[in-house]
């Protein structure tokens, strides 16, 4: 017989056996999918080495990597948690606006580009993390920097501009100035 007693409650199996002391304890992130999606590229930028170590461990130990790669997984969780804490300290208003937009628009990134641009700018200025899409061809404009979003419900206004790190920022126009130019 097993020394542990599993609890079965409404189709979910909970194993109450504590993890061994060799696996470091880490507080879980505790965020829903909206904030995680909003911060995903920044988590990927800062935690790339930890993610690569974890995936290498999982590849080298197929079928039994869940337990044997727990230390690497905990490092990934700790790093992701630190990114979210830093974004909350530095860019809370922009971060909240972006993830709430994602929650309200079925997690469709193209519906929330102006909020995303403001978040990207704030994170780059405060944390020096830049959103980069992996394997993006150099000669094409990344999808998150395009001013025309084909499937978006809302039109991107002329004074909303994507943030591109390293480029001089153009002066922002007000809505009134944009309307005057349009007429």
N, C-alpha and C positions, 0 to 999 in steps of 0.2 A: 504494500500500500504506500501511497505517496504521503510524505510528511506535511505537505501543504494542503490547505482546504480551499478549493476554488468556490467562488460565490457565483451562482448563475441567476441572473435577474433580467427578465424580459429580453431574451435572445442575445444578451451580451455577457461574455465571460470575463470576470475580473479575477486576476491572479494576485492574491494579497501577499505573496512571498516578497520580502524586501530584496533589493539588488545587493550584490556583494559589496564590501567596503572598497574593493579595488576600482570600482566604477565611481567616478566623482559625481557628487550630487549637484544638480543645477536646477534652478527655478525655471519652469516652463515659460514660454513667451506669453501665452494667454491672450493673443490677439485673434480677431476674426479674419476672414479672408480679405476684406476690404483694405485694412491697414497693411496686411502682408503683401498684397498685390501692389499697393501704392509704393511700398518701400522695397520691392523685390530687386530692382536693378541696383539700388544702393547697397543692399545686403550682399548681392552678388559681387559688387565691386570691392567691398571691404573684406568679405569673407571667402574670397576665391581660393586661397591656399587651404583653408580648413575644409571647404567643400571638395576640393580635389583630393585631399587626403582621405576623406570619408568615402568618396566614390571609388578610389583606388582600393581601399580596404574591402569594400563590398564586392568589387570585381575579383579580388584575389581569394576571397572566401565565399564562393557562391553557395547558397543554400543554408549557410550557418552564420552569415555575416551580421544578422540582426543583433545577436548578442556579443559576438567577438569585436564588432566595430562600435560598441556603445560609447567608448571613450571619445572616439573621433566625432560621433554624433553629438555628444555633449558639448564638444568644442564648437561645433557649428551652431548649436542652440545658444551658447553663451555669446558668440560673436553677433548673431542676428539680434539677440536681445540688446546688446550694446548699441547697435546701429539704431534700433527703434528708440532707445532712450535718448540718444544724441539728437535724433530728428525731433523728438518731442520737446527737448530742451531748446533747440535752436529755431525750429520752423513749425511750431505747433499749429498756428493758424492756417498756413498753406497746406500742411499735411492733412489736417482735419478736413479742409475744404475738398481736397482731392479724393480722399478715401470715402467721404460721404457722397461725393458725386458718383464714384464707382458703385457704391452700394445702391444708389437710387437709379442707376442706369445699367443694371444687370451685369456689372463688371466689364462693360465694353469700354476699353481704353479710349477709343476714338471719340466717345461722347464727352470726354473730360479733358481735352487737350489744353485749353487755356489754364485750367487749374494745375495741370501737370507742368506746364511751362513755368508757372510761378514757383511751384515746389522745386523743380530742377534748379532754378536760379538760386533760391534760398539755400538749398543743400550744398550747391557748389561753392557759394560764397562763405558759408559757415563751416562746412565739414570737408570741403575740397573733394567731394565725391561727385562723379559725373555719370549721367545715364548713357551707357553705350550698349547698343544692341550687338551681341556676338555675331561674327561672320557676316556683318553688313558690308556689301560691296563698297569700295572707296569712292567710286564715281557716282553713286546714287545718293539721293537725299534720304536719310532715315525716315521711316514712317512717322515717328513722333515729332519730327521737325517740319512736316509739310503743313502749309497754311490751309490747304484745301483737304478737308476730311470728307470723303465721298459719302459715307453712310451716316454721318453725324446728323442728329435731329436739329441742332442749333448751328447757325452760321457763325463762323469765326469772324469777329469784327476786325476792321482794319487796324485798330490800335492794339489788338492782341497779337503779340509777336512771340515766336518760339525763342527760347533761350539757348544760345549756342556758346559754350565755354570758349574763351579766347577771342571772341569777336567783340569789337566795340559796340556798346549799347546805343541804339538810336533813341533820341528823345521821345518819350511817350506822348501821344496825342490824347486829348480828352474826347469824350463822345461828341461834344458840341463841335469841336474842330473837325472831327471825321465827317459829321453831317454837313458842315459847311463846304468841305472839299467835294463831297458827293454831289452837291447841287450846282 
